[in-house]
Amino acid sequence: MRFPHLTTDRLTIRPFRMEDAQRVKDLAGAREIAINTLLIPHPYPVGAAEEWIASQAAKLQEEGSLNLAVDDGELVGAIGLRIMKDHNHAEIGYWIGVPYWGRGYATEAVGAVIRYGFEELRLNKIYAAYFSRNAASGRVMQKNGMRHEGTLRQHHRKWSQYVDLEFYGILSADFLSRSEGTHDLG
């Protein structure tokens, strides 16, 4: 498997480069990002971004984890797929830096990666989860045709507080029928 290079009207979704490390640290290091993600630490440790970027090729080959930069001329966030080949599905995850909230970047990036997952990787399902307190993430999923599949109550503990997880998913058949409907409008 190789890293894709995807484009949308406004974004380039590309492999991370070592020169992205400071932007990753600055953007992902914001408390507002860390509080709504399971694995991003706060404060963001010195050297962690470089280590994380350097690990991406191995993660792709060994684990099927695909993490990509979301770029509008500069790095604005990250998006990834954790692919489970045995089940032909993947979990999508993303974050957009606080200065770029409210611009539709997450919706646009998620749409491009969902399309890639179904059209190129031929996945059967893509799913995602978000902490219930982060309703904006749920709206991103809904705008991309994902359906609510359930709530796992107090499923994770983040900073000594239990949080509920909301699960959303989209099947390949749902995506294809949605895409065909979109083409019929034009």
ChimeraX attribute file (.defattr): number of C-alpha atoms within 10 A of each C-alpha:
attribute: neighborCount
match mode: 1-to-1
recipient: residues
	/A:1	9
	/A:2	9
	/A:3	15
	/A:4	14
	/A:5	12
	/A:6	17
	/A:7	17
	/A:8	13
	/A:9	7
	/A:10	12
	/A:11	20
	/A:12	20
	/A:13	24
	/A:14	19
	/A:15	20
	/A:16	22
	/A:17	13
	/A:18	14
	/A:19	10
	/A:20	15
	/A:21	19
	/A:22	15
	/A:23	16
	/A:24	24
	/A:25	18
	/A:26	12
	/A:27	23
	/A:28	26
	/A:29	19
	/A:30	17
	/A:31	15
	/A:32	13
	/A:33	18
	/A:34	20
	/A:35	17
	/A:36	18
	/A:37	17
	/A:38	14
	/A:39	9
	/A:40	15
	/A:41	16
	/A:42	15
	/A:43	12
	/A:44	18
	/A:45	10
	/A:46	10
	/A:47	11
	/A:48	15
	/A:49	21
	/A:50	17
	/A:51	12
	/A:52	14
	/A:53	19
	/A:54	15
	/A:55	11
	/A:56	20
	/A:57	19
	/A:58	12
	/A:59	15
	/A:60	18
	/A:61	12
	/A:62	9
	/A:63	14
	/A:64	17
	/A:65	20
	/A:66	22
	/A:67	24
	/A:68	25
	/A:69	25
	/A:70	29
	/A:71	19
	/A:72	17
	/A:73	9
	/A:74	12
	/A:75	21
	/A:76	23
	/A:77	24
	/A:78	24
	/A:79	20
	/A:80	20
	/A:81	23
	/A:82	19
	/A:83	21
	/A:84	14
	/A:85	12
	/A:86	6
	/A:87	10
	/A:88	13
	/A:89	22
	/A:90	24
	/A:91	17
	/A:92	23
	/A:93	18
	/A:94	21
	/A:95	21
	/A:96	23
	/A:97	22
	/A:98	15
	/A:99	9
	/A:100	14
	/A:101	13
	/A:102	10
	/A:103	10
	/A:104	12
	/A:105	23
	/A:106	26
	/A:107	17
	/A:108	19
	/A:109	28
	/A:110	20
	/A:111	18
	/A:112	18
	/A:113	22
	/A:114	25
	/A:115	19
	/A:116	16
	/A:117	21
	/A:118	19
	/A:119	13
	/A:120	11
	/A:121	16
	/A:122	13
	/A:123	20
	/A:124	17
	/A:125	20
	/A:126	24
	/A:127	22
	/A:128	23
	/A:129	22
	/A:130	23
	/A:131	25
	/A:132	19
	/A:133	14
	/A:134	14
	/A:135	12
	/A:136	14
	/A:137	21
	/A:138	22
	/A:139	14
	/A:140	19
	/A:141	26
	/A:142	16
	/A:143	13
	/A:144	20
	/A:145	18
	/A:146	22
	/A:147	18
	/A:148	17
	/A:149	13
	/A:150	12
	/A:151	16
	/A:152	14
	/A:153	13
	/A:154	13
	/A:155	13
	/A:156	15
	/A:157	11
	/A:158	15
	/A:159	11
	/A:160	7
	/A:161	8
	/A:162	13
	/A:163	19
	/A:164	17
	/A:165	20
	/A:166	22
	/A:167	20
	/A:168	21
	/A:169	22
	/A:170	21
	/A:171	17
	/A:172	19
	/A:173	12
	/A:174	16
	/A:175	21
	/A:176	14
	/A:177	11
	/A:178	14
	/A:179	12
	/A:180	11
	/A:181	11
	/A:182	10
	/A:183	9
	/A:184	8
	/A:185	6
	/A:186	5
